[in-house]
Amino acid sequence: MSDYLWDGSGEVDPDVAALEKALSPLRQEPGPLRKRHRSRGALRLGVSLAAAVVLLGVAGVLLWQRRDVAWEVTRLAGSVAATHLHAGEVLETDAVTRVSLQVASVGNVVLLPKTRVRLLRARRGEQRLELTRGTLEALIVAPPALFQVETPWARAIDLGCAYRLQVDDDGSGLLDVTHGWVVFEEGRARSYVPTGASCRVRRGRGLGAPFYRDASVAFQGALERLETGDDGALEPLLEEARPRDGFTLLALVPRLPEPLARRAYAALTALVPEPAGVTFESTRAMGPLARRLWWEALGLKKVRWWSAGW
């Protein structure tokens, strides 16, 4: 049997030759069928190789995003041996040393004297530091929650801001926000702390309510007593409250026992008109809608993270 029909070799049948001549105007390159098979195989191999390259590229990007990158360490005062801080490493300043840490490309953190930190994560989408003792000052420009600082009793979650965070020897802490907002979080409890406000966390007492630093000394003292177990401090606190301090009263309504919470709510609505559609019950539950309506009533400017689950 001739191989002419397969690869063009061998003796050609006259009828086949006549048919081939008649169909010659419709002939299409490339040539023999075997070569076409080889071309299709090469095409499949090329597609497979291209897909493999794409997959490797995607995997490389994912691995790069998960890779920890060291923070640069700069001495501001005193002495420090480290030039970079890697994930898992501890940095401690003595009584005279101050250092600056470059937080990737999103900002920096200054460590004051007698401060101890450990870098937990330093990845593209996650920058996390642990402050176990001392004071740091952070200036961050980043998407909400990208930068976080763990303390023994609470976590400071950056929402685009500048703040100072202090941790005492027993793990209690004080957060002072100088620009933007910070969420101070302990378990499922949260305190939203805006520009000009502070918030405490106490060992054995948990997370406190945020308060403005320009509140009266009597107001701040009454809040301190109230949060350390003196229910009788509520009345002097309410007597000292300004409309601006309604932000603190709002935070207290979900935290206090119901009789005290109702008293705080009554004082709040006497200082700031109750928003339409809001009740004591919805405020005590403090869902996102009630929070947003009260913040707007208190004159707090809406920011982009309000609708981002925070």
C-alpha positions as CSV (number, residue, x, y, z in Angstrom):
1,M,0.0,0.0,0.0
2,S,1.4,3.4,-1.0
3,D,2.2,6.0,1.7
4,Y,1.3,8.8,-0.6
5,L,-1.9,9.8,1.2
6,W,0.0,9.9,4.5
7,D,3.2,11.7,3.8
8,G,3.4,12.2,0.0
9,S,5.8,9.3,-0.6
10,G,5.4,6.2,-2.8
11,E,3.4,5.6,-5.9
12,V,0.4,7.7,-6.6
13,D,-2.9,6.3,-7.9
14,P,-4.0,7.9,-11.2
15,D,-7.5,8.6,-9.8
16,V,-6.0,10.2,-6.7
17,A,-3.7,12.3,-8.9
18,A,-6.7,13.5,-10.9
19,L,-8.7,14.4,-7.8
20,E,-5.7,16.2,-6.3
21,K,-5.3,18.2,-9.5
22,A,-9.0,19.2,-9.4
23,L,-8.8,20.3,-5.8
24,S,-5.5,22.1,-6.1
25,P,-7.0,25.6,-6.1
26,L,-8.3,24.9,-2.6
27,R,-4.9,23.6,-1.2
28,Q,-3.7,25.2,2.0
29,E,-0.3,25.2,3.6
30,P,1.3,23.9,5.8
31,G,2.1,20.7,3.9
32,P,1.7,17.1,4.9
33,L,-0.6,15.9,7.7
34,R,2.3,14.6,9.9
35,K,3.8,18.1,9.9
36,R,0.5,19.6,10.9
37,H,0.3,17.2,13.8
38,R,3.8,18.2,14.9
39,S,2.8,21.9,14.7
40,R,-0.3,21.3,16.8
41,G,1.8,19.5,19.4
42,A,4.3,22.4,19.5
43,L,1.4,24.8,19.9
44,R,0.0,22.8,22.9
45,L,3.4,22.7,24.5
46,G,3.8,26.5,24.0
47,V,0.4,27.1,25.6
48,S,1.3,24.9,28.6
49,L,4.6,26.6,29.1
50,A,3.0,30.0,29.0
51,A,0.4,28.9,31.5
52,A,3.1,27.6,33.8
53,V,5.0,30.9,33.5
54,V,1.8,32.8,34.5
55,L,1.1,30.5,37.5
56,L,4.7,30.9,38.6
57,G,4.4,34.6,38.3
58,V,1.2,34.7,40.4
59,A,2.8,32.4,43.0
60,G,5.8,34.7,43.1
61,V,3.7,37.8,43.7
62,L,1.8,36.0,46.5
63,L,5.0,34.9,48.2
64,W,6.4,38.4,47.8
65,Q,3.4,39.9,49.5
66,R,3.8,37.4,52.4
67,R,7.5,38.0,52.7
68,D,8.6,40.0,55.8
69,V,10.7,43.0,55.0
70,A,12.9,44.6,57.6
71,W,12.2,48.0,59.0
72,E,15.1,50.5,58.9
73,V,16.3,51.8,62.3
74,T,17.7,55.3,62.6
75,R,19.2,56.7,65.8
76,L,17.8,60.0,67.0
77,A,19.6,60.2,70.4
78,G,21.8,57.9,72.5
79,S,23.1,54.8,70.9
80,V,21.6,51.7,69.1
81,A,23.5,48.9,67.5
82,A,20.7,47.7,65.1
83,T,20.3,49.2,61.7
84,H,17.3,47.1,60.7
85,L,14.5,45.4,62.6
86,H,13.4,42.0,61.3
87,A,10.2,40.1,62.0
88,G,10.5,38.4,65.4
89,E,13.3,40.6,66.6
90,V,13.2,42.8,69.8
91,L,14.4,46.4,70.1
92,E,14.9,48.1,73.4
93,T,15.9,51.6,74.2
94,D,17.8,52.7,77.3
95,A,17.2,55.8,79.5
96,V,18.6,58.2,76.9
97,T,18.1,56.5,73.5
98,R,15.5,57.5,70.9
99,V,15.2,55.8,67.6
100,S,13.0,56.0,64.5
101,L,11.6,53.0,62.7
102,Q,10.7,53.3,59.0
103,V,7.4,51.3,58.6
104,A,7.8,50.1,55.0
105,S,6.5,53.0,52.8
106,V,3.6,54.0,55.0
107,G,5.2,56.0,57.8
108,N,7.4,55.8,60.8
109,V,7.4,55.1,64.5
110,V,9.6,56.9,67.1
111,L,10.6,54.9,70.2
112,L,11.2,57.0,73.3
113,P,13.6,56.1,76.0
114,K,12.9,52.9,78.1
115,T,10.8,51.3,75.4
116,R,10.7,47.7,74.4
117,V,9.1,46.5,71.1
118,R,9.0,43.4,69.0
119,L,8.3,43.4,65.2
120,L,5.5,40.8,64.6
121,R,4.8,41.3,60.8
122,A,6.3,43.5,58.1
123,R,4.5,42.5,54.9
124,R,3.0,44.4,52.0
125,G,-0.5,44.3,53.4
126,E,0.2,43.9,57.2
127,Q,2.5,45.8,59.5
128,R,2.3,44.8,63.1
129,L,4.4,45.8,66.1
130,E,4.2,44.7,69.8
131,L,4.8,47.3,72.5
132,T,5.4,45.6,75.8
133,R,6.7,48.6,77.7
134,G,7.4,52.3,77.2
135,T,6.2,54.9,74.7
136,L,6.0,55.2,71.0
137,E,4.8,57.9,68.6
138,A,3.4,56.8,65.2
139,L,2.7,58.7,62.0
140,I,1.0,56.5,59.4
141,V,-0.5,57.1,56.0
142,A,-2.0,53.8,54.9
143,P,-5.3,52.0,54.3
144,P,-7.3,51.3,57.4
145,A,-6.0,48.5,59.7
146,L,-2.8,48.0,57.7
147,F,-0.7,49.1,60.7
148,Q,-1.4,47.7,64.2
149,V,0.3,47.9,67.6
150,E,-0.3,45.1,70.1
151,T,-0.1,45.9,73.8
152,P,-0.5,43.4,76.7
153,W,-4.2,44.4,77.1
154,A,-5.4,46.0,73.9
155,R,-4.6,46.6,70.2
156,A,-4.2,50.0,68.5
157,I,-5.6,49.8,65.0
158,D,-4.5,52.6,62.7
159,L,-7.2,54.3,60.5
160,G,-4.8,56.8,59.0
161,C,-3.4,58.9,61.8
162,A,-0.8,60.1,64.2
163,Y,-0.8,59.1,67.8
164,R,1.2,58.4,71.0
165,L,0.8,55.1,72.8
166,Q,2.2,54.4,76.3
167,V,2.4,51.1,78.2
168,D,3.2,50.9,81.9
169,D,5.0,48.1,83.6
170,D,1.8,46.3,84.5
171,G,0.6,46.4,80.9
172,S,-1.9,49.2,81.3
173,G,-1.9,51.8,78.5
174,L,-2.8,55.3,77.4
175,L,-3.6,56.2,73.8
176,D,-3.4,59.9,72.7
177,V,-4.6,60.6,69.1
178,T,-3.2,63.8,67.5
179,H,-4.6,63.3,64.0
180,G,-7.1,61.1,62.4
181,W,-8.7,58.1,64.1
182,V,-7.5,55.0,66.0
183,V,-9.5,52.0,67.1
184,F,-8.4,50.7,70.5
185,E,-9.6,47.1,70.7
186,E,-9.7,44.6,73.5
187,G,-11.3,41.3,72.5
188,R,-14.7,42.2,71.0
189,A,-14.8,45.6,72.7
190,R,-13.8,48.7,70.8
191,S,-13.2,52.4,71.5
192,Y,-13.1,54.8,68.6
193,V,-10.6,57.6,69.4
194,P,-10.6,60.7,67.2
195,T,-8.2,63.6,66.9
196,G,-7.7,65.3,70.2
197,A,-9.0,62.4,72.3
198,S,-7.5,59.8,74.5
199,C,-8.4,56.3,75.8
200,R,-7.1,54.1,78.6
201,V,-6.9,50.4,79.0
202,R,-6.3,49.1,82.6
203,R,-5.1,45.8,83.8
204,G,-8.1,44.0,85.4
205,R,-10.5,46.7,84.3
206,G,-10.4,46.5,80.5
207,L,-11.0,49.2,77.9
208,G,-12.1,52.7,78.9
209,A,-14.3,55.2,77.1
210,P,-12.6,57.8,74.9
211,F,-12.4,61.3,76.2
212,Y,-11.3,64.7,74.8
213,R,-8.1,65.9,76.4
214,D,-9.5,69.4,76.7
215,A,-12.3,68.1,79.0
216,S,-12.2,69.6,82.5
217,V,-10.0,68.1,85.2
218,A,-13.2,67.3,87.2
219,F,-14.7,65.5,84.2
220,Q,-11.6,63.4,83.6
221,G,-11.3,62.6,87.3
222,A,-14.9,61.5,87.5
223,L,-14.4,59.3,84.4
224,E,-11.4,57.7,86.0
225,R,-13.3,56.9,89.2
226,L,-16.3,55.6,87.3
227,E,-14.2,53.2,85.2
228,T,-12.4,51.9,88.3
229,G,-15.7,50.9,90.0
230,D,-17.1,54.0,91.7
231,D,-20.7,54.3,90.3
232,G,-21.2,57.5,92.4
233,A,-18.8,59.3,90.0
234,L,-21.4,59.3,87.2
235,E,-23.4,62.3,88.6
236,P,-20.3,64.6,88.9
237,L,-19.2,63.5,85.4
238,L,-22.6,64.4,83.9
239,E,-22.6,67.8,85.7
240,E,-19.2,68.6,84.1
241,A,-20.1,67.3,80.6
242,R,-20.1,69.7,77.6
243,P,-21.8,69.0,74.3
244,R,-18.4,67.9,73.0
245,D,-18.1,65.4,75.9
246,G,-21.3,63.8,74.5
247,F,-18.8,61.6,72.6
248,T,-17.7,60.1,75.9
249,L,-21.3,59.7,77.2
250,L,-22.2,58.0,73.9
251,A,-19.4,55.5,74.5
252,L,-20.6,54.9,78.1
253,V,-24.2,54.0,77.3
254,P,-23.4,50.5,76.0
255,R,-20.9,49.9,78.9
256,L,-22.8,50.9,82.0
257,P,-25.4,48.9,83.9
258,E,-28.8,49.8,82.5
259,P,-30.0,52.3,85.2
260,L,-26.7,54.2,84.9
261,A,-26.8,53.9,81.1
262,R,-30.3,55.5,81.0
263,R,-29.1,58.4,83.1
264,A,-26.1,58.9,80.8
265,Y,-28.4,58.7,77.8
266,A,-30.7,61.3,79.2
267,A,-27.8,63.7,79.9
268,L,-26.5,63.0,76.3
269,T,-29.8,63.9,74.7
270,A,-30.0,67.0,76.8
271,L,-26.6,68.2,75.4
272,V,-27.1,67.0,71.8
273,P,-30.5,66.5,70.1
274,E,-31.3,62.8,69.6
275,P,-31.0,61.9,65.9
276,A,-34.2,60.9,64.1
277,G,-34.7,57.1,64.2
278,V,-32.4,56.6,67.2
279,T,-33.5,55.3,70.6
280,F,-31.9,54.4,73.9
281,E,-32.2,50.7,72.9
282,S,-30.5,51.2,69.5
283,T,-27.8,53.3,71.1
284,R,-27.2,50.7,73.8
285,A,-26.8,48.1,71.1
286,M,-24.6,50.5,69.2
287,G,-24.9,49.1,65.7
288,P,-23.2,50.9,62.7
289,L,-26.3,53.0,61.8
290,A,-26.8,54.3,65.4
291,R,-23.1,55.1,65.7
292,R,-23.0,56.9,62.4
293,L,-26.1,59.0,63.2
294,W,-24.8,60.0,66.6
295,W,-21.3,60.9,65.2
296,E,-22.9,63.1,62.6
297,A,-25.1,64.7,65.3
298,L,-21.9,65.3,67.4
299,G,-20.4,67.1,64.4
300,L,-17.8,64.5,63.5
301,K,-16.8,64.7,59.9
302,K,-17.5,61.5,57.9
303,V,-14.4,59.7,56.7
304,R,-14.0,56.9,54.1
305,W,-13.5,54.1,56.6
306,W,-16.9,54.6,58.1
307,S,-18.4,52.4,55.3
308,A,-15.5,49.9,55.4
309,G,-16.7,47.8,58.3
310,W,-15.1,49.9,61.0
